[in-house]
Amino acid sequence: MERQRARIELDYLLHEVEHELFLTSEELVLSREQVGLSEQRREMATAAYELGETDLLQVVISLQRAQDSQLALQSLQLREQELIIEYNQTLGLLP
């Protein structure tokens, strides 16, 4: 009885981790796209500033957004690694 309950609990945990891994991998795709777009915006703002078409504030804002998107990507990459570790631990695999 206890063994069956433990097995059900492990199956549930495994399912939850698999689901979170799937969602995180989808978020990573979007986050990588966001990083690319933020970098493009930063480059465009810098070019516009150099041409005198905008002020320095717009460059700083675009730089901050590029850094924020890069930080979000790194955070998601770390979360993915944590989930992989949790998945392997649930299966009883050693590193």
N, C-alpha and C positions, 0 to 999 in steps of 0.2 A: 504494500500500500504506500509506504513512504517512498519507496524507489519509483513507483509510478508517478507520484506527485512531483518528485524531483525531476523526472524526465519531462513531464508536462511543463514544468516551470522553465527548464532549460530550452525546450522547444519554443516556448513563448519568447524568452530572451533572445534566442537566435533569430526568430522572425523579426523582432523589433530592431535588432542591430542591422539586419539585412535591409530593412525598410529605410532606416536612417542612412545607411551607406548609399542606397539608391538615390535618396533625396539630396544628399550631400554631393554626389557626383553630378547631379543635374545642376545644383547650385554652382558648382565649380565651373561648369561650362559657361554659365551666364556671367559669373564673376570674371572669368578670363576675357570675355567680350567687353565687359565694363572697363577693365583695365586698359584694353586697347582703345576704346572710345575716349576714355579720360586722357590718355596720352595724346591722342589726336587733338583733342580740345586744347590741351596745354600747349602743344606745338602751334596751333592756330592762334591762340591768344598771344603767345610770344611773338609770332610773326606780325600780328596786327599791331602789337605795341611798338615793335621795331619800325613799322611803317607809319607810326603816329596815328593809327586808326582807333586806338583804345588807350585806356589808362592802366597804370601799374596795378591797380586794385583787381582788375579782371585777370591779369596774369597770376597774381597771388591766389585768387579764388580758384582758378583752374589748376594751379599747382597743388593746392590743398586737396581738391577733389581727386586728383591723380594719386596723391599719396594715400588718401582714404580708401580708394578702390584697391590699391596695392595691399594695404593692410588687411582689408576684408578678404582678399584672396588668400593671403598668408594664414589668416585665421581659419578659413575653410580647409586649407590644406592640412593644418594641424588637427582639425576636427576629424578629417578623413583618416588620418593616421591613428588617432585615438580609437575610432570606431573599428578599424582593422585589428588593432590590438585587442579590443573588447570581443570582437568576433572570434578571433583565434583563441582567446582565453575561454570563451563559452564552449568552443569545440574541444578544449583541453590540449591545445597545441602549445608547445614551448617556443619561445623566440630563438 
